Amino acid sequence: MTPVIEAVPEEIYDIELEHSLLEANAKIARANRTLLDEHGITAVDVMGAIGSGKTTLITRLVERLKNWIGVAVFNGDATVANDTELIASQGVPVVQIATVNGCHLDANLVDKALKKIDLKGIDLILIENIGNLICPAEFPLGSRSRMVVVSVTEGPWMVKKHPHMFLGSDVVVINKTDLADAMGVDVEQLVRDVHTLKPSIHVVRASCKTGEGLDEIAALLAPQKASRDA
């Protein structure tokens, strides 16, 4: 059975008493990062709005990587376990993280999730954050990198409306490109919008239906695999 982590109000209150919520979260995030580094694990905070396709993308990436490296997934979901069951069916460690506020994960919950799996043999942890393009940007989890998934079905203004989310990220996935024409969205304009905010960010055009971009994302997340393939 997939482990489930649940936050309780008392824990959140205790963190707030330590100083401020953001400062306390940052401290735990640093401890998470230290633990991950000690085990040689890369953690990626996968952020994006509800419906952007995060779960399907993670599922496709796990399919590509699980036979090459040790992969685990933390799935942030305030209510149901459907997503975790889908990913767990692939035979990789999965922890569902159920939040109280429902708008973002925090470092405390990730710390508890890390204690639920055997870190030996894990190379990559994909942390699927709560579907939200605002709150998660303020709460680092201890990950080595952050990836934002934005879908063409969200319209042409998503990047411009949420600049802070993209400024704090390392990779942007423009997802569901196979639907761009139907939605009347210019994918290249979205790419330009991202690079206007942050020229150095890596942008990948992707479609879980056609497979576009999936190998490129997998190589970004697991460069050791890509080097073996070369």
C-alpha positions in Angstrom: 0.0 0.0 0.0 1.3 3.5 -0.9 2.4 5.4 2.3 0.4 8.6 2.9 1.8 11.7 4.7 -0.7 14.0 6.2 -0.1 17.4 7.8 -1.9 18.3 10.9 -2.7 21.8 12.2 -0.6 21.4 15.3 2.6 20.8 13.2 2.0 23.9 11.1 1.4 26.0 14.2 4.6 24.7 15.8 6.6 25.7 12.7 5.1 29.2 12.8 6.2 29.6 16.5 9.8 28.9 15.6 10.1 32.2 13.8 8.3 32.8 10.6 6.7 30.2 8.4 9.0 31.0 5.4 12.1 31.0 7.5 11.3 27.8 9.2 10.4 26.1 5.9 13.8 27.3 4.4 15.6 25.8 7.3 14.0 22.4 6.9 14.5 22.6 3.1 18.2 23.0 3.7 18.3 20.0 5.9 16.4 18.0 3.2 18.9 19.1 0.6 21.8 18.0 2.8 20.2 14.6 3.3 19.6 14.2 -0.4 23.2 15.2 -1.2 24.6 12.7 1.3 22.8 10.0 -0.6 23.6 11.3 -4.0 19.9 11.9 -4.8 18.6 14.5 -7.2 15.2 15.8 -6.2 13.1 17.8 -8.7 10.2 19.9 -7.6 7.6 19.6 -10.4 5.2 22.5 -10.3 2.2 23.5 -12.4 -1.5 24.3 -12.4 -4.2 21.7 -12.2 -4.7 20.1 -15.6 -1.2 21.0 -16.9 -0.4 17.3 -17.2 2.1 16.9 -14.4 1.0 13.4 -13.4 0.9 12.0 -16.9 4.3 13.6 -17.6 5.8 12.1 -14.5 4.4 8.7 -15.4 5.9 8.8 -18.8 9.3 9.9 -17.4 9.2 7.1 -14.9 8.5 4.6 -17.7 11.7 5.9 -19.5 14.0 6.0 -16.5 13.0 3.3 -14.0 15.1 0.6 -15.8 18.2 2.8 -15.8 18.2 4.6 -12.4 16.4 4.4 -9.1 13.3 6.6 -9.2 10.9 7.5 -6.5 7.9 9.9 -6.6 6.3 12.1 -4.0 2.8 13.0 -5.1 1.1 16.1 -3.5 -2.7 15.7 -3.5 -5.0 17.2 -1.0 -7.8 14.6 -1.5 -7.5 11.5 -3.6 -4.8 8.8 -4.3 -5.7 8.2 -7.9 -2.4 9.7 -9.1 -0.2 7.8 -6.7 -1.9 4.5 -7.6 -1.2 5.1 -11.3 2.5 5.8 -10.7 2.9 3.1 -8.1 1.6 0.5 -10.6 5.0 0.9 -12.3 6.8 -0.6 -9.3 8.6 2.4 -8.0 8.5 3.9 -4.5 5.6 6.4 -4.2 4.5 8.5 -1.2 1.3 10.5 -1.3 1.5 13.8 0.6 -1.9 15.1 1.7 -1.8 18.8 2.7 -4.0 20.7 5.1 -4.1 24.0 3.1 -4.2 22.3 -0.3 -2.2 24.9 -2.1 1.4 23.8 -1.8 3.8 21.3 -0.4 6.2 22.4 2.3 9.7 21.2 3.3 8.3 19.6 6.6 6.1 17.3 4.6 8.9 16.3 2.2 11.1 15.6 5.2 8.4 13.2 6.5 8.1 11.6 3.1 11.9 11.0 2.9 11.6 9.0 6.1 9.0 6.7 4.4 11.2 5.3 1.7 14.6 3.5 1.6 16.9 6.1 0.1 19.5 3.5 -0.8 19.5 2.9 -4.5 17.4 6.0 -5.3 19.0 8.4 -7.8 16.0 10.7 -8.6 12.9 11.8 -6.7 10.2 13.6 -8.6 8.1 15.7 -6.2 4.8 16.5 -7.8 3.7 19.7 -6.1 0.0 20.7 -5.6 -1.7 22.1 -8.7 -1.1 25.8 -8.2 1.0 28.5 -10.0 1.3 30.9 -7.1 2.0 29.4 -3.6 4.6 26.7 -4.4 7.1 29.3 -5.6 7.4 30.6 -2.0 8.2 27.3 -0.4 11.4 25.5 -1.4 11.4 21.8 -0.6 15.1 21.0 -0.7 15.1 19.9 -4.3 18.1 20.4 -6.5 16.0 21.9 -9.3 12.5 23.1 -10.0 10.5 22.3 -13.2 7.3 24.2 -14.2 4.8 22.4 -16.4 2.5 24.7 -18.4 -0.1 23.4 -20.8 -1.3 25.1 -24.0 -4.8 24.4 -22.8 -4.3 27.0 -20.1 -4.2 29.7 -22.8 -1.5 32.1 -24.1 -1.0 34.3 -21.0 0.0 31.8 -18.3 3.7 32.8 -18.4 3.0 36.5 -18.2 0.5 36.1 -15.4 2.8 34.1 -13.1 6.3 35.4 -13.7 7.6 34.6 -10.2 7.0 30.9 -10.7 9.2 30.8 -13.8 11.9 33.1 -12.4 12.5 30.5 -9.7 12.7 27.5 -12.0 15.4 25.8 -14.0 13.3 24.0 -16.6 10.0 24.8 -18.2 7.9 22.2 -20.0 5.3 23.6 -22.5 3.0 20.6 -22.4 0.2 19.3 -24.7 1.8 20.8 -27.8 -0.4 18.5 -29.9 -3.4 20.6 -28.9 -1.8 24.0 -29.7 -3.5 24.5 -33.0 -6.9 23.5 -31.6 -6.5 25.9 -28.7 -5.2 28.7 -30.9 -2.0 29.0 -28.8 1.4 29.9 -30.3 3.9 27.6 -28.6 6.9 29.7 -29.8 5.4 32.8 -28.3 5.2 31.0 -24.9 8.9 30.1 -25.4 9.7 33.7 -26.0 7.7 34.8 -23.0 9.7 32.4 -20.8 13.0 33.6 -22.2 12.0 37.2 -21.8 11.7 36.5 -18.1 14.8 34.4 -17.7 17.0 33.9 -20.8 19.0 31.1 -19.2 16.0 28.8 -18.5 15.7 25.5 -20.4 12.4 25.2 -22.2 11.1 21.9 -23.6 8.2 21.5 -25.9 6.4 18.3 -25.0 3.4 16.1 -25.6 2.7 13.0 -23.7 0.5 11.8 -26.5 3.0 12.1 -29.3 6.1 11.6 -27.2 7.6 15.0 -28.2 10.2 16.2 -25.8 10.0 13.3 -23.3 13.5 11.9 -24.0 14.9 15.4 -23.7 13.3 16.0 -20.3 14.5 12.5 -19.2 18.1 13.4 -20.2 17.9 16.7 -18.3 16.7 14.9 -15.1 19.1 12.0 -15.4 22.3 13.1 -17.3 24.1 9.9 -16.1 21.7 7.9 -18.2 22.1 10.2 -21.2 25.9 9.8 -21.0 25.6 6.0 -21.0 23.4 6.2 -24.1 25.9 8.4 -26.0 
